[in-house]
Amino acid sequence: MGKDCLKNILICGAGRMGKVVEEETLKQGVKYTFLSEDLLCGCGGSMKENFCEDYDGIIDFSHPSLTKKLADFAVKNSLPLVVCTTGQSEEDIKVLYEAALKTPVVLIANAAEGMNFAYKLVEQTAEKFKEAEAEIFEVHHSGKADSPSGTAKEIAFLIKNARKNGEIRYARTGKREKNEIGICSERKGKFVGKHSVSFCFGDEEITITHEAFSRSAFAKGAIAALLSLSRLPAARLYGNEIYDEVY
């Protein structure tokens, strides 16, 4: 029998998203503690000497440079880990795969409920219209560090996987080649996050768009993901399917 609710969590990342997760946990009546980089590195991997309470898991909205330390910490303390940070290196991803065999871990490019439903629509459309020209457009605020976004990369992967082929193209120059999956990124203003996927075929076009108007959408989704993850075994690195049970 899995948990019915979360009672106490660790939040890694005290930036904008960390603060929003804090606000959302308070609304939901969930206790929390911020897991700072200094504390993460200074506790020697064990919580016993630094924490007086038990925790249901970790939500990470920090920086990819902390991925390995977080994974080690989660494994040593048998804590489910929800990684919402994007921009990890291949080595970081490998670390998460290894950690996921020892404690439940999920890597999420976009925790918003609507985006995870949109992923399913993208997969269905890509599989149904295999010859359609697929283009991905994403817009974020001026200060977003990574480009293209982790969500855009995830969308491209889903299209490629559904079709069993395709070459992902960033910042295209020149004409469009067959089977290309294009990604166009914009950084401007205060956009929280907007993603559109266009499938063009014959005399028709299908466009799937998701936009988050508030970072609260990501915070709510991350908390829901941790609850779902806490009910699952350590078997593999989980992804978007974590939400099948939630929504």
Secondary structure, DSSP 8 states (H G I E B T S, - for coil): ---SS--EEEEE--SHHHHHHHHHHHHTT-EEEE--HHHHHHTTT-STTT-SS--S-EEE-S-GGGHHHHHHHHHHTT--EEE------HHHHHHHHHHTTTS-EEE-S---HHHHHHHHHHHHHHHH-TTSEEEEEEEE-TT--SSS-HHHHHHHHHHHHHHT--EEEES--SS--TTEEEEEEEE-TT--EEEEEEEEETTEEEEEEEEESSTHHHHHHHHHHHHHHTTS-SSSEE-GGGGGTT-
